[in-house]
Amino acid sequence: MKTRHPSSFCFRYFVCIAAPARRLHRKSSTEIDVTRPEIGGISPFFIVRDTAAALRFYRERLGFDIAFQEPANDPFFAIVRPGNAMIMLKDVGVDPLPNCVREPAAPWDAYIHVPDPDALAAEFLSRNVEFSKPLKDTHDGLRGFELKDADGYVLFFGRPRS
């Protein structure tokens, strides 16, 4: 088994930066001018069996970029990026537990918004990526598709229907 570092170790290298602040404008003499930072996104953190194998899946099968891995030659923690989104991966010596195993009625471990799910589905099909649910309009008002990663996590790629 690889030597594991405290979980805070991985966050020394990961810095979240909020989106530009939004200023509320004064509408009346009693309203106070308030600046509120906006949240730029959220990233799932998946426990994986083998970080190197997970990285291969995301890089080779899905074409994601590897934004970070530590250590470089035998990583136990990594961040992959599909565009502006991020997924964190970490091997902590326990088996992954995807949502679909815990509750089949709520299978998604990550919703990844894509403006054109049809084009992304075509790209993934050209890479011979297998979908667990095909591209379709869902009963809950979305258009997209599902696939499972190397550890069984279910990723939904889609958008709300117009």
C-alpha positions as CSV (number, residue, x, y, z in Angstrom):
1,M,0.0,0.0,0.0
2,K,1.2,3.5,-0.8
3,T,2.1,5.8,2.0
4,R,-0.8,8.2,2.6
5,H,-0.5,11.8,3.7
6,P,-3.0,13.6,5.9
7,S,-6.0,14.6,3.8
8,S,-5.1,18.3,4.3
9,F,-1.9,17.6,2.2
10,C,-3.8,17.6,-1.1
11,F,-5.4,21.0,-0.3
12,R,-2.1,22.8,0.2
13,Y,-1.8,22.6,-3.6
14,F,-5.4,23.4,-4.4
15,V,-6.6,27.0,-4.2
16,C,-10.2,28.0,-4.8
17,I,-10.7,31.5,-6.1
18,A,-14.2,33.0,-5.9
19,A,-15.6,34.7,-9.0
20,P,-15.6,38.5,-9.1
21,A,-17.8,40.0,-6.4
22,R,-21.2,41.3,-7.1
23,R,-22.3,44.7,-5.7
24,L,-25.9,45.3,-4.8
25,H,-27.0,48.8,-5.8
26,R,-28.8,51.2,-3.5
27,K,-32.5,51.3,-4.3
28,S,-33.6,53.4,-1.3
29,S,-32.1,55.4,1.5
30,T,-32.4,52.5,3.9
31,E,-30.8,49.8,1.7
32,I,-27.1,49.1,2.5
33,D,-24.5,48.6,-0.3
34,V,-23.3,45.0,0.1
35,T,-20.6,43.2,-1.8
36,R,-21.1,39.4,-2.0
37,P,-18.6,37.0,-3.5
38,E,-20.0,34.6,-6.0
39,I,-19.2,30.9,-6.0
40,G,-17.4,29.8,-9.2
41,G,-18.2,26.1,-9.1
42,I,-18.3,22.9,-7.1
43,S,-16.1,19.8,-7.6
44,P,-16.9,16.2,-6.7
45,F,-14.3,14.4,-4.7
46,F,-14.2,10.7,-5.6
47,I,-12.5,8.0,-3.5
48,V,-10.9,5.6,-6.1
49,R,-9.3,2.2,-5.9
50,D,-6.2,3.3,-7.9
51,T,-5.5,6.9,-8.8
52,A,-3.3,6.1,-11.7
53,A,-6.0,3.8,-13.3
54,A,-8.6,6.5,-12.7
55,L,-6.4,9.1,-14.4
56,R,-5.9,6.8,-17.4
57,F,-9.7,6.5,-17.8
58,Y,-10.4,10.2,-17.6
59,R,-7.4,11.2,-19.8
60,E,-7.5,8.4,-22.4
61,R,-11.1,7.6,-22.6
62,L,-12.8,10.9,-22.0
63,G,-10.0,13.3,-23.0
64,F,-9.9,15.3,-19.8
65,D,-6.8,17.2,-18.8
66,I,-4.8,16.3,-15.7
67,A,-4.6,19.5,-13.7
68,F,-2.7,18.0,-10.8
69,Q,-1.3,14.7,-9.4
70,E,0.7,14.0,-6.3
71,P,3.2,12.5,-6.3
72,A,3.9,12.7,-10.0
73,N,5.2,9.2,-10.5
74,D,2.7,7.2,-8.4
75,P,-0.2,9.5,-7.5
76,F,-2.6,9.0,-4.6
77,F,-4.4,12.3,-5.3
78,A,-5.3,14.0,-8.6
79,I,-7.5,16.6,-10.2
80,V,-8.9,16.2,-13.7
81,R,-10.5,18.9,-15.7
82,P,-13.1,18.7,-18.4
83,G,-13.1,22.4,-19.5
84,N,-13.8,24.6,-16.5
85,A,-15.2,21.8,-14.3
86,M,-13.0,19.7,-12.0
87,I,-13.2,16.2,-10.5
88,M,-10.9,15.3,-7.6
89,L,-9.7,11.7,-7.2
90,K,-8.0,10.1,-4.2
91,D,-7.0,6.6,-3.2
92,V,-7.4,6.3,0.6
93,G,-7.3,2.5,0.9
94,V,-11.0,1.9,1.0
95,D,-13.4,0.8,-1.8
96,P,-15.3,3.5,-3.7
97,L,-19.0,3.7,-2.9
98,P,-20.9,5.3,-5.9
99,N,-24.4,6.6,-5.3
100,C,-25.9,3.9,-7.6
101,V,-24.7,1.3,-5.2
102,R,-26.2,3.0,-2.2
103,E,-29.4,4.1,-3.9
104,P,-30.3,3.1,-7.5
105,A,-33.0,5.7,-7.7
106,A,-30.4,8.5,-7.3
107,P,-27.4,7.2,-9.3
108,W,-25.6,10.4,-10.3
109,D,-22.3,11.1,-8.6
110,A,-21.7,14.2,-10.7
111,Y,-23.8,16.4,-13.0
112,I,-21.5,18.0,-15.6
113,H,-23.2,20.8,-17.5
114,V,-22.4,20.9,-21.2
115,P,-24.1,23.3,-23.6
116,D,-24.2,20.7,-26.4
117,P,-24.6,17.2,-25.0
118,D,-25.3,15.9,-28.6
119,A,-21.8,17.0,-29.8
120,L,-20.1,15.6,-26.7
121,A,-21.9,12.3,-27.0
122,A,-20.7,12.1,-30.6
123,E,-17.2,12.8,-29.6
124,F,-17.3,10.2,-26.8
125,L,-18.8,7.6,-29.2
126,S,-16.0,8.3,-31.6
127,R,-13.6,7.3,-28.7
128,N,-15.7,4.1,-28.2
129,V,-16.9,5.3,-24.7
130,E,-19.8,3.2,-23.5
131,F,-22.8,5.0,-22.1
132,S,-24.7,3.5,-19.2
133,K,-27.8,5.6,-20.4
134,P,-27.9,6.9,-24.0
135,L,-28.3,10.5,-25.1
136,K,-31.9,11.4,-24.6
137,D,-34.4,13.9,-23.1
138,T,-35.0,12.8,-19.5
139,H,-38.3,12.8,-17.6
140,D,-37.0,15.6,-15.4
141,G,-36.4,18.2,-18.1
142,L,-32.8,17.5,-19.0
143,R,-31.0,16.4,-22.2
144,G,-27.9,14.3,-21.8
145,F,-26.4,10.9,-21.2
146,E,-24.8,8.9,-18.4
147,L,-21.6,6.9,-18.2
148,K,-19.7,5.1,-15.5
149,D,-16.1,5.8,-14.7
150,A,-13.4,3.1,-13.9
151,D,-14.7,3.0,-10.2
152,G,-18.4,2.9,-11.1
153,Y,-19.2,6.6,-10.4
154,V,-22.0,7.7,-12.6
155,L,-21.4,11.0,-14.5
156,F,-24.3,12.8,-16.2
157,F,-23.3,15.1,-19.1
158,G,-26.2,17.4,-20.1
159,R,-28.2,20.5,-19.8
160,P,-31.7,21.6,-19.1
161,R,-34.0,21.3,-22.2
162,S,-34.9,24.7,-23.7
